[in-house]
């Protein structure tokens, strides 16, 4: 007689049913991120600020003062909004100050705090001089400093979430910075289209289209790199719905923006607005996917088992 639960198909061969995946008291393996809406909103406006500062620097190089001024104002407004969102999440402004007591290169959050401490004032000075017309030389230098810091400002938040144990974030650590950078370019270009007169908005329209296409491609590459199991949160429940809506808005916005490249102001602005909304929802989708990934132990345990095999 064979022991209960075993099936003998040949001498010496024992087939045991696959064990059910369960955790201690059916609790999640990882603690679910507790971030509220302020953090994905901060991810979005931080990208807008970074992309706008780079577009402003490019406009300044070709002596397009109108586009440069609008983008510097956009960058300053976006990073100020991001600072308010970050403080709201931290609870007390002093907590941000406390992050600056040390410099720790191995901590993405600490380095990000220093980036913001340098980028924010530089962006503010550039915006003030552009708006007031005073100290334009100082403003140009501040604008170039902000533009130099912008790539790191746009992507450091992706490094922060990838530097966790959450499977859907950690396993996408190579692609996430590119997703955030593409979203920053698309949303900054879209902000430029909305805020700049059509005669000066052509570079912003082109950046909107290119950034939106790159965002769609990098998100697709990220999902493919994660594999069917780990990428599952992007196709299920709230994260799946947010992802679908974000991709549809970005695709439609890119198409309208491309159609409006020939100074069709209404069409271009409609497309830009859709791209902005799509980029914002994409950040919310990424954060929500992280919550779902941490909540279900399958994404932590099953993937580890598969790798061991």
Secondary structure as the mmCIF struct_conf table of DSSP 4:
data_model
#
loop_
_struct_conf.conf_type_id
_struct_conf.id
_struct_conf.beg_label_comp_id
_struct_conf.beg_label_asym_id
_struct_conf.beg_label_seq_id
_struct_conf.end_label_comp_id
_struct_conf.end_label_asym_id
_struct_conf.end_label_seq_id
HELX_LH_PP_P HELX_LH_PP_P1 UNK A 2 UNK A 3
TURN_TY1_P TURN_TY1_P1 UNK A 4 UNK A 5
STRN STRN1 UNK A 6 UNK A 10
TURN_TY1_P TURN_TY1_P2 UNK A 11 UNK A 12
STRN STRN2 UNK A 13 UNK A 16
HELX_LH_PP_P HELX_LH_PP_P2 UNK A 17 UNK A 20
HELX_RH_3T_P HELX_RH_3T_P1 UNK A 24 UNK A 26
BEND BEND1 UNK A 29 UNK A 30
HELX_LH_PP_P HELX_LH_PP_P3 UNK A 31 UNK A 33
HELX_RH_AL_P HELX_RH_AL_P1 UNK A 37 UNK A 61
TURN_TY1_P TURN_TY1_P3 UNK A 62 UNK A 63
HELX_RH_AL_P HELX_RH_AL_P2 UNK A 65 UNK A 90
BEND BEND2 UNK A 91 UNK A 92
HELX_RH_AL_P HELX_RH_AL_P3 UNK A 93 UNK A 99
TURN_TY1_P TURN_TY1_P4 UNK A 100 UNK A 101
BEND BEND3 UNK A 102 UNK A 102
TURN_TY1_P TURN_TY1_P5 UNK A 105 UNK A 106
HELX_RH_AL_P HELX_RH_AL_P4 UNK A 108 UNK A 132
HELX_RH_AL_P HELX_RH_AL_P5 UNK A 136 UNK A 162
TURN_TY1_P TURN_TY1_P6 UNK A 163 UNK A 163
BEND BEND4 UNK A 164 UNK A 165
HELX_RH_AL_P HELX_RH_AL_P6 UNK A 167 UNK A 170
TURN_TY1_P TURN_TY1_P7 UNK A 171 UNK A 175
HELX_RH_AL_P HELX_RH_AL_P7 UNK A 176 UNK A 195
BEND BEND5 UNK A 196 UNK A 196
HELX_RH_3T_P HELX_RH_3T_P2 UNK A 198 UNK A 200
HELX_RH_AL_P HELX_RH_AL_P8 UNK A 202 UNK A 230
HELX_RH_3T_P HELX_RH_3T_P3 UNK A 231 UNK A 235
BEND BEND6 UNK A 236 UNK A 236
HELX_RH_AL_P HELX_RH_AL_P9 UNK A 237 UNK A 259
TURN_TY1_P TURN_TY1_P8 UNK A 260 UNK A 263
HELX_RH_AL_P HELX_RH_AL_P10 UNK A 265 UNK A 295
TURN_TY1_P TURN_TY1_P9 UNK A 297 UNK A 297
HELX_RH_PI_P HELX_RH_PI_P1 UNK A 298 UNK A 302
HELX_RH_AL_P HELX_RH_AL_P11 UNK A 303 UNK A 308
#
